[in-house]
Amino acid sequence: MMSVRTFSLPRFLVALSRGALVTMTTAALCIAPVSVAGAQSSSVPIVRDAEIEALVTDYAAPIIKTAGLSRNAIRIVLVNNSSFNAFVDGRRIFVNTGALLQAETPNEIIGVLAHETGHLAGGHEFKLREQLAAAKTLAVVTSLLGLGAVVGGAAGGASGLSKAGMGITMGGPEAAMRNLLNYQRTEEMAADRSAITYLANTGQSAKGMLTTFERFSNALALSGSNIDPYRISHPMPRERIANLETLARSSPYFDKPDSPALQQRHDLMRGKIAAYTGGGASVLRTFRKDPRNIGARYGDAIATYLNGSSQSALSKIDVLIKEQPKNPYFQEIRGEILLKQNKASDAAKAFQKANALDSRKSSLIRMSYGRALMLSGTPANLQASIKEIKAGIASDREYPTGYGYLAQAYAQMGDMVRSDLASAEQKYYSGKIQDAQIFAIRAQRSLKSGTPEWIQAQDIISAKRK
C-alpha cells in the first residue's frame, strides 16, 4: 500500500530547488530537486510502497553495478509529484511518481535512472558545490532565483511571475551566471553520455532516453515558451536528441524490447500509481489504449477500494490472485481491503501470505502484518505483532509509520513507557523534533539510566531542532 510522508532536504539542495534548476521541470531531468511542495518548502513528500520500490530498484541495480557504484550504498526514493522528473542528493536517486506513471515502458525509466547514475558516478553534485562556492555574490543567487521565476512562469502561463523573474534576473552579473549555467549544461551532457554507455554495457536500449527527450520537447513546444538556451541549466531537449541519437542507434541493443514480464510489472506499477494519485478516472486515462490490461484491472481494483466499495474491490483483487497466485502485492492489497472491512484476522492471513511470497522480504509488508495482528484484538497476537513490527523497523529504521504501529501495540499491552518511546521515534523521523523530545523525556523518566532504551531516549532529547 502506498503511503506518503515528507522528507527534509539538505539546506544546499533546498537553495538549489528555489533557483535555476527549478526551470527544468518542463524541459529535462534535474540534478537537484525542484520544490515539490511549494516554492518556500524545504521538504519533499516521499512515497513508500513495497511493490514500486522493488521494481525501481530492479531497474537501477544493473546500471549502478556497471557504473562502479555499490548497490547497497545507493537508495532509490519515490517522490509524490506528478511532474516527469528525477534528481540526485548524496547517495540517493529521487524519482517522481509522475515519471513512473507517464513512462509507458520500463526502458524509459531505466534511461532516467541511467542518467541520474551518471551524475552520481561523475561526482557532479560535489563539483557543483564548488562552482556555486565560486559564485559567492548575492547578485548571482538573485539572478538564478529570477531565472526560475521566468521559465516557470512562462511554462505555466503565469506572465506576472515571468515578468517579476525578469526583473530579478536583470540585477545579477550576467557573465558569472552564464558561466555557471554553461557548466551545468556540460555536466548534463556528460551524464547523458554516461547513461548511453551504461545501457550498452548492460545490454539495454537507449531508445527510452530518446523517447523521454521527445516528450520534453513536445511539452515545451505546447507551452509556447520562448527560452534562451544560454539561460537554462540543461541543454534543450532537441539538442540532447541531436547529440545522442547517433550514439544510441549505434548500439546493437537499440531495438531490443523490454521483456513481457518486466513490462507487466511496469503496467501494474502504473495502475497502482494512477489509482492512488487520481482514482478511477486516472486509471482509465492511463490505459485508454488497452482497458483490459492487467495494470488497468489492478488499478481499477485499488480505485474501487479507495472509493469505499471494499467488497467489490475484494472480488476484483481475488480475480487477479487467481491469475497470479504467487504475486505478493495482490495479497498485500487484499490485506488492506480486509482491514477496511474490519476483518483484521483475515487481513493478517493475507499479509502473512504476502510476506511469505515476497522474495524481497519488504519491511513494509512485514510491518503491515504486525499491524493486522495488533488490530485483531487477540491478546495472544500482541507479542507476535510487536515482534513483526520491530523486525520491519530493524531494516527500515527511518520509517515513522512503523514506530506508530509499535507505539499502538505497546499501548494495547499497557506498556506506556515503551509506547512513549516508540511515539518519540515516530515524531523524530517525521521531523517533529519538539514533539519527539516531549515523548522521549516522558519515557526516560521510567527507564533505567544507561540502558539501551534510556540512551535511545537521550539521543532524541539531545537532538538539535532544525
C-alpha positions in Angstrom: 0.0 0.0 0.0 1.3 3.4 -0.9 2.0 5.8 1.9 3.3 9.4 1.8 5.5 11.3 4.2 7.6 14.4 4.0 11.4 14.3 3.7 13.6 17.2 4.6 16.3 18.2 2.1 19.8 19.4 3.0 20.0 23.2 3.0 22.3 23.2 0.0 19.7 21.4 -2.1 16.8 23.5 -0.8 18.6 26.5 -2.0 19.1 25.0 -5.4 15.5 23.9 -5.7 14.5 27.6 -5.4 17.0 28.6 -8.0 17.8 28.0 -11.6 17.4 24.2 -11.6 13.7 24.6 -11.0 13.5 25.8 -14.5 13.9 22.3 -15.9 10.7 20.8 -14.6 9.3 21.3 -18.1 12.4 20.5 -20.1 14.8 18.0 -18.6 15.9 15.8 -15.7 17.4 17.7 -12.8 20.5 17.0 -10.7 18.9 18.9 -7.8 15.3 18.8 -6.6 12.5 21.0 -7.7 10.3 22.4 -4.9 7.6 19.8 -4.9 5.6 21.2 -2.0 5.6 24.9 -2.9 8.3 27.5 -3.6 9.1 28.0 0.0 9.1 24.4 1.1 12.2 22.6 2.3 10.7 19.1 2.3 9.7 16.6 -0.3 6.7 14.3 0.0 8.1 10.7 -0.1 6.1 7.7 -1.2 6.6 4.3 0.4 5.4 1.2 -1.4 6.9 -2.2 -1.4 5.9 -3.1 -5.0 7.1 0.1 -6.6 10.3 0.2 -4.6 11.2 -3.4 -5.6 10.6 -2.7 -9.3 12.5 0.6 -9.5 15.4 -1.0 -7.5 15.4 -3.8 -10.0 15.6 -1.3 -12.8 18.5 0.5 -11.2 20.6 -2.4 -10.0 22.5 -3.4 -13.2 23.0 0.3 -14.1 24.5 1.1 -10.6 26.7 -2.0 -10.9 28.2 -1.2 -14.3 28.8 2.4 -13.1 31.1 1.0 -10.5 28.9 2.1 -7.6 27.9 0.0 -4.6 24.3 -1.1 -4.9 23.8 -1.1 -1.1 25.2 2.5 -1.0 22.6 3.9 -3.4 19.0 4.3 -2.3 16.0 4.9 -4.7 13.5 7.3 -3.2 10.0 7.8 -4.6 8.6 11.4 -4.6 4.9 12.1 -4.7 4.9 14.6 -7.5 3.0 14.5 -10.8 5.8 16.0 -13.0 8.2 13.9 -15.1 11.4 14.5 -13.1 14.2 12.8 -11.2 17.2 14.2 -9.3 20.1 13.1 -7.0 21.2 14.0 -3.5 24.3 12.4 -1.9 23.8 8.7 -2.5 20.1 8.8 -3.3 18.2 8.9 -6.6 14.8 10.6 -6.3 12.2 9.6 -8.9 8.8 11.4 -9.2 5.7 9.2 -9.3 4.7 11.4 -12.3 7.7 10.0 -14.2 6.7 6.4 -13.3 3.1 7.0 -14.4 3.9 8.8 -17.7 6.6 6.4 -18.8 4.8 3.7 -20.9 7.8 1.3 -20.9 10.4 0.2 -18.4 13.1 1.3 -20.7 12.1 5.0 -20.4 12.5 4.9 -16.6 15.7 2.8 -16.9 17.1 5.6 -19.1 16.2 8.2 -16.4 18.0 6.1 -13.8 21.0 5.7 -16.0 21.2 9.5 -16.4 21.0 10.1 -12.7 23.5 7.4 -12.0 25.8 9.3 -14.4 25.6 12.3 -12.1 26.4 10.2 -9.1 29.3 8.4 -10.7 30.7 11.7 -12.0 30.5 13.3 -8.6 28.6 16.2 -10.2 26.8 17.2 -7.1 30.0 17.9 -5.3 31.6 19.6 -8.2 28.5 21.8 -8.5 29.0 22.8 -4.8 32.5 24.1 -5.8 31.1 26.0 -8.7 28.4 27.6 -6.5 31.0 28.4 -3.9 33.0 30.3 -6.6 29.8 32.3 -7.4 29.7 33.9 -3.9 27.9 37.1 -4.6 24.2 37.5 -3.6 23.6 39.0 -7.0 24.4 35.7 -8.7 22.0 33.8 -6.4 19.4 36.5 -7.1 19.8 36.0 -10.8 19.3 32.3 -10.5 16.1 32.8 -8.5 14.9 35.1 -11.1 15.5 32.6 -13.9 13.4 30.0 -12.0 10.5 32.5 -12.0 11.0 33.4 -15.6 10.9 29.9 -17.1 8.5 28.5 -14.5 6.1 31.4 -15.1 6.4 31.1 -18.9 5.8 27.3 -18.9 2.8 27.7 -16.5 1.3 30.7 -18.3 1.9 32.9 -15.3 3.0 36.1 -17.1 3.2 38.1 -13.9 5.6 35.6 -12.3 7.7 35.6 -15.5 7.9 39.4 -15.6 8.9 39.5 -11.9 11.6 36.9 -12.6 13.0 39.0 -15.4 13.2 42.0 -13.1 15.2 39.9 -10.5 17.4 38.5 -13.2 18.4 41.9 -14.5 20.2 42.6 -11.2 22.6 39.7 -11.4 26.0 39.6 -13.0 25.4 38.2 -16.5 28.9 36.7 -17.0 29.0 34.7 -13.8 25.5 33.4 -14.2 26.1 32.2 -17.8 29.4 30.5 -16.8 27.6 28.6 -14.0 24.7 27.6 -16.3 27.1 26.6 -19.0 29.0 24.4 -16.5 25.7 22.7 -15.6 24.7 22.1 -19.2 28.1 20.4 -19.8 27.6 18.1 -16.8 24.1 17.2 -18.1 25.6 16.1 -21.5 28.2 14.1 -19.6 25.5 12.3 -17.7 23.6 11.6 -20.9 26.6 10.1 -22.5 27.4 8.0 -19.4 23.9 6.8 -19.5 24.3 5.6 -23.1 27.4 3.7 -22.0 25.7 2.1 -19.0 22.8 0.9 -21.1 25.0 -0.6 -23.7 27.1 -2.3 -21.1 24.0 -3.9 -19.5 22.6 -5.0 -22.9 19.7 -2.5 -22.8 18.3 0.0 -25.3 18.8 3.8 -25.1 15.6 4.3 -27.1 13.7 5.1 -23.9 16.0 8.1 -23.3 15.2 9.5 -26.7 11.5 9.0 -26.1 11.8 10.9 -22.8 13.6 13.9 -24.5 10.9 13.8 -27.3 8.3 14.1 -24.5 10.1 17.1 -23.1 10.4 18.7 -26.5 6.8 18.3 -27.3 5.7 19.7 -23.8 8.0 22.7 -24.3 6.5 23.3 -27.8 3.0 23.1 -26.5 3.7 25.5 -23.7 4.7 28.2 -26.2 7.7 29.2 -24.0 10.4 31.2 -25.7 13.5 30.1 -23.8 17.0 31.4 -24.2 19.1 28.2 -24.3 22.0 30.0 -22.6 19.9 30.9 -19.6 18.9 27.4 -18.5 20.8 24.7 -16.6 20.2 21.9 -19.1 20.6 21.6 -22.8 17.4 22.0 -24.8 15.6 18.6 -25.5 16.2 18.9 -29.3 19.9 19.5 -28.7 20.1 16.5 -26.4 18.4 14.3 -29.0 20.8 15.5 -31.8 23.8 14.8 -29.6 22.7 11.3 -28.5 20.7 9.8 -31.4 23.6 8.6 -33.5 25.4 7.1 -30.4 22.2 5.5 -29.2 21.3 4.0 -32.5 24.8 2.5 -32.9 24.2 0.2 -30.0 23.3 -3.4 -31.1 20.6 -3.3 -28.4 18.8 -0.2 -29.7 15.7 -2.1 -30.9 15.8 -4.6 -28.0 12.3 -4.5 -26.4 11.6 -4.9 -22.7 10.7 -8.4 -21.6 7.0 -9.1 -21.3 7.3 -10.0 -17.6 9.1 -6.6 -16.9 6.5 -4.7 -19.0 3.7 -6.4 -17.0 5.3 -5.3 -13.7 5.6 -1.8 -15.1 1.9 -1.8 -16.1 0.9 -3.0 -12.6 3.0 -0.2 -11.1 1.4 2.4 -13.3 -2.1 1.1 -12.5 -1.4 1.4 -8.8 0.1 5.0 -9.0 -2.8 6.1 -11.2 -5.4 4.8 -8.7 -3.7 6.3 -5.7 -3.0 9.7 -7.3 -6.0 10.2 -9.5 -8.6 7.5 -8.8 -10.5 5.5 -11.4 -10.5 8.3 -13.9 -6.7 8.4 -13.9 -6.6 4.6 -14.4 -8.9 4.9 -17.4 -6.8 7.6 -19.0 -3.6 5.7 -18.4 -4.8 2.6 -20.1 -7.3 4.1 -22.6 -5.5 2.1 -25.4 -5.7 -1.2 -23.5 -8.5 -1.2 -20.9 -8.2 -4.9 -20.2 -4.5 -4.7 -19.4 -3.8 -6.3 -16.1 -2.4 -3.0 -14.9 -5.7 -1.3 -15.7 -7.6 -4.0 -13.8 -5.3 -3.8 -10.8 -5.7 0.0 -10.8 -9.4 -0.4 -11.0 -9.5 -2.8 -8.0 -7.4 -0.3 -5.9 -9.5 2.7 -7.0 -12.7 0.8 -6.1 -11.2 0.1 -2.6 -10.2 3.7 -2.2 -13.7 4.8 -3.3 -15.1 2.9 -0.3 -16.6 -0.2 -2.2 -14.5 -2.7 -0.3 -16.5 -5.8 -1.1 -16.4 -5.1 -4.9 -12.7 -4.3 -4.6 -12.1 -7.6 -2.8 -13.9 -9.5 -5.6 -11.7 -7.8 -8.2 -8.5 -8.4 -6.4 -9.4 -12.1 -5.9 -9.8 -12.5 -9.7 -6.3 -11.2 -10.1 -5.0 -13.5 -7.4 -6.4 -16.5 -9.3 -4.4 -15.3 -12.3 -1.2 -14.8 -10.3 -1.4 -16.7 -7.1 2.3 -16.1 -6.3 2.1 -12.3 -6.6 2.8 -11.0 -3.0 1.4 -7.5 -3.8 -2.0 -8.7 -4.7 -2.1 -10.4 -1.3 -0.9 -7.1 0.3 -3.7 -5.1 -1.3 -6.2 -7.9 -0.2 -5.0 -7.4 3.4 -5.6 -3.6 3.2 -9.1 -4.2 1.8 -9.9 -6.6 4.6 -8.7 -4.1 7.2 -11.1 -1.6 5.7 -13.8 -4.2 6.4 -12.6 -4.5 10.0 -11.6 -8.1 9.4 -8.2 -7.9 11.0 -7.7 -11.6 11.5 -8.4 -12.3 7.8 -6.2 -9.4 6.9 -3.3 -10.8 9.0 -3.5 -14.0 7.0 -3.3 -12.1 3.7 -0.3 -10.1 4.9 1.3 -13.3 6.2 0.9 -14.8 2.8 2.2 -11.7 1.1 5.3 -11.8 3.4 5.9 -15.5 2.6 5.6 -14.8 -1.2 7.8 -11.7 -1.1 11.3 -12.7 -2.1 12.5 -9.2 -1.2 11.1 -9.5 2.4 9.9 -6.0 2.4 9.9 -4.3 5.7 6.6 -2.5 4.8 4.7 -5.8 4.3 6.1 -7.2 7.5 5.0 -4.2 9.5 1.6 -4.3 7.9 1.4 -7.9 9.0 2.3 -6.9 12.5 -0.3 -4.1 12.5 -3.0 -6.5 11.4 -2.1 -8.9 14.2 -2.4 -6.0 16.6 -5.8 -4.9 15.3 -7.2 -8.4 15.6 -7.9 -7.7 19.2 -6.5 -11.0 20.4 -4.1 -10.7 23.3 -2.1 -13.7 22.1 -1.4 -11.9 18.9 0.1 -8.8 20.6 3.5 -10.3 21.3 3.7 -11.6 17.7 2.6 -8.2 16.5 5.4 -6.4 18.3 7.9 -9.0 17.0 6.9 -8.4 13.4 6.8 -4.6 13.6 10.2 -4.5 15.3 11.6 -6.8 12.7 10.4 -4.5 10.0 11.8 -1.4 11.7 15.2 -3.1 12.1 15.6 -3.0 8.4 13.9 0.3 7.8 14.8 2.5 10.8 13.7 5.8 9.4 10.1 4.8 8.5 7.9 6.8 11.1 4.7 4.8 10.4 6.3 1.6 11.8 7.0 3.3 15.1 3.4 4.5 15.1 2.3 0.8 14.9 4.7 -0.1 17.6 3.5 2.6 19.9 -0.1 1.4 19.4 0.9 -2.2 20.1 2.7 -1.4 23.3 -0.2 0.8 24.5 -2.6 -2.1 24.0 -0.3 -4.2 26.2 -0.3 -1.5 28.8 3.4 -0.7 28.4 3.1 3.1 28.2 6.8 3.7 28.7 7.8 1.8 25.5 4.7 3.3 23.8 6.0 6.8 24.6 9.5 5.8 23.4 8.1 4.5 20.1 6.0 7.7 19.7 9.2 9.7 20.2 10.8 7.8 17.4 7.8 8.3 15.2 7.8 12.1 15.8 11.5 12.3 15.3 11.6 10.6 11.9 8.6 12.7 10.9 10.7 15.8 11.5 8.7 16.9 14.6 11.7 17.2 16.9 10.0 19.2 19.7 7.1 16.7 19.9 9.6 13.8 19.8 11.5 15.3 22.7 8.4 15.6 24.8 7.6 11.9 24.4 11.3 10.9 24.9 11.5 12.9 28.2 8.3 11.2 29.4 9.6 7.8 28.6 13.1 8.3 30.0 11.7 9.1 33.5 10.7 5.5 33.9 13.8 3.9 32.2 16.9 2.8 34.0 19.8 5.1 33.3 22.4 3.8 30.9 20.2 1.1 29.3 19.9 1.0 25.5 16.3 2.3 25.7 17.4 5.2 28.0 20.2 6.1 25.6 17.7 5.9 22.7 15.5 8.4 24.5 18.6 10.6 25.4 19.6 10.7 21.7 16.3 12.2 20.8 16.3 14.6 23.8 19.8 15.8 22.7 18.9 16.2 19.1 19.2 19.7 17.7 15.9 21.2 16.4 16.1 22.0 12.7 
